[in-house]
Amino acid sequence: MQRANLERAAAHYSYLRGWFSVAGGLLFILAALANWEAGPFQHAWVFPLGVVGIGAACLPIARFYNEHYGRISVSTRQYVRGAITVAIGVAVMLGLSSLLRSQADWSLDLPVNAIAISFALIMLLSYAVGVGLRAHHVLIWATLLVVGAVPVWDGADPSNIGLVLAGVALMVSGVFDHRLFVRTFGPSRRLNLEDSGVGA
């Protein structure tokens, strides 16, 4: 197999393990609930406990992917490219959030949801650089971008709603990414063994 194909496979393995995105989406929603101090989130210890719970849920997710599909490491070049993408994404998110909605004199203070817009742009950029945009990426993240850009977000700071929207979009994208992962790498090893009657 050529080096380019190996690197492409490693990128797909890294980006498309969608159950991690589902866990990440839950974390976004958890953060919004904590910011709102909704229900039990009035207590300061509930959010860290939720974060620990989500982190613990990632362990069986990692075990599932490792046991059924093995492990693939990205190349140094891909790692550097990913790190640069993350740095640009953080800069875009912070810069856009400050530019679109803040109390600073230089801010545009537009009636948009800056969190939704900036996170949608980050995800589109990340997928475009990492594995190439698929139809579900464009549909999900462009929808979030449009929803955030609709000029109805005046009044109270809509950041927490933006976190919820981003979290839901991340979870939906994760489900489709996992389906694409399975199509890319085939059925899991364990399923193959069961289908062939081995160990029965």
N, C-alpha and C positions, 0 to 999 in steps of 0.2 A: 504494500500500500504506500502511495506517495506521501511525502511529508505534509503537503497541503491537505490531503484527505484526513490524515491523522489529526492535524490541528483543527480541522472543521469538526471532526467527531468529538474532540475534546471540548470545543466551544459549545456544541449542542448538549453534551453531557452536563456541562457547568450551568448553562442558562436555562435549560428546559426541565429541570427537576421541579416540576410545578407545585408539588405539595409543600415545598419550602415557601413559595409565594403565598399559598393559602395561609400558612402560619404568619407570614409577614403582614398580610392584610388584616388578620385578627389583631395583630399588635397595633396597627394604625387605629383601628376602631377602639381598642382598649385605651389608647392615648387620648382619643377624643372624649371618651366617657370620663376619664380621669380629669381632663381639663374642665369638663362641665360639672364635675363632682356629682355625677348622677348616682342615685341610690347608694350602694355600698362604697362607691368610689369617693364618698365624702371622707372616708378614712384613708389616711396617707399610706397605710401598709397594703391596701388592696391592689394598687397598680403594680408595685414591685412583685407581689405574689403572683399576679397574672402574667407578668413578664417571665418569671421563673417557670410557671406552668407551660407557657408557650415554648420556652427554651427546652423544657423537658420533653415536650411533644416532638421536637425536632430530632431527638435521639432515635426513636423508632423510625422516623422518616429516613434519616441517614442510613440506618441499618437496612431498611427495605431496599433502597437504591444500591447500596454496597453488596448486599447478599444476592440480589436478583440480577444486577447488571455489572458488578465489579466496580473498580475505581479507575478513573482516568484523570490525569493531571494536565492542566493547561501549560503551554510552553511559556518561557520567559517573555517572549515577544507578546503573546496574548495577555499575560499577566500585566505587563507594563501598559498595554493598550487599554485594558480594563481599568487599571488604576487611574489613567489619564481621563477616561470617560467618567469615572466616579467623581474625580476632582472637578471636571467641567460641569457635571450635573449638579453638584452641590453649589458651585458658583452661580449656575443658572437659577437654581431654586431660590437661593438667598437674594440674588440680585433682582429677579423678577418679583418676588414677594415684596421686597422693599420698594421697588419702582411702582408697582401697580397699586399697592395698598399699604400705606404707612402714614404716620403723622408728620413725617419730615416735610420741610418746605419744598424740596425738590421732587417729591413723590407726585405721580399722576393722580393718585387717589381715585382710581376708576371703580365703578360698581361691579367688579368681577371677583371671582374666587381665585386668588393668587395661588393658593396651595394646589388646587385642582389643575390649573393651567401649567404651573411649573413642574409638577410631578408627572403630568401627561407628557410634556416635552422631554423630560429626563428619560422616561421609559421608552419613548419612541427612539431617542438618540441611543440609548443603551442597547436595545434590540437591533437597531440598524447597524451599529458597530460590531456587536457581539456575534449574532447568528443570522442577521438579515431579517427584515420585517416580513411576517406572514400576515395573511388576511385577518386573522383574529387579533393580532397586535394592532394593526391599523384601525380596525373597527372599535375595539375596546378603548384604546388610548386616544383616538381622535374624538370619540364620543365624550370622554372625560374632558378633553380640551374644549370642546364646543360648549358643554354644560358649564364649565368654569368661566368661559368667555361671554356667556349671555349676560347682558348688563342688568341683572336683577339683584345683585348681591350688595345693595346699599344698606345702610343702617348698621346693625351690630356686626362685629368682626366675624366673617364666615369661615375662619380658619378651621374650626373643629368640624364643621360640615364638610369642608374640603378633605380633611383627614378621613372621615367616614367614606366619602365618595371614592377617594384614592384607595382605601382599604378594600372596598367592595370590588373595584376594578382589578386590583391586584389578585384578589381571590379568584375572580372569574378567569382572568388571564392565566392564573396558575393551573386551573382545571384544564384549560385548552392546551397549555404548555405540556402538561403531563401526558395528555393524549398524543400530542406530537412526539414527545419523547418515546413513548411506547411504539409508535409507528416507525420512528427513526431507528431504534435499536432492536425492535422486534419484541415478542412476548418474553416475559421474564424467564430465567433459567429454570426456576422452580416449576413454572407452568409447563415448560417443555418436558421436564422429567415426569410430571404427573400425566401429561398427555401420552407419553410413550410407554407408560406403565411401569417405569423404573421405580422401585421402592414400594410398589403396591403390594 
